[in-house]
Amino acid sequence: MATTDYDAPRTRPEDEPANESLEAIQAQRSATVQTAVIDAEDFDTAEGIDLPGADLSHEELTVAVIPEQLDEFTCASCFLVRHRSQLARQKNGTSYCTDCEG
């Protein structure tokens, strides 16, 4: 019984390149090569992106604050507002989520 080298690359006859001339291969590649075109719209959009570490002190942030809903609770350990389906336990009026009680 012959041993099989499973690390060796497997090739099929249709995967192997045909014996084509160098000129034919170059002509085939040049027909499919496309030049890169920079869209002016994409360039304008890139200017509006802030990189990490950029000075954002002149920016104003507006956040809508929504009060805790009836089906939510605030975890006494991580202080995140969670859905009641993530409630692990309640003790002395404090609630704990499943992540903190894990």
Secondary structure, 3 states (H helix, E strand, C coil): CCCCCCCCCCCCCCCCCCCCCHHHHHHHHHHHCCCCCCCHHHHHHHHCCCCCCCCCCCCCCCCCCCCCCCCEEEECCCCCEEEHHHEEEEECCEEEEHHHHC
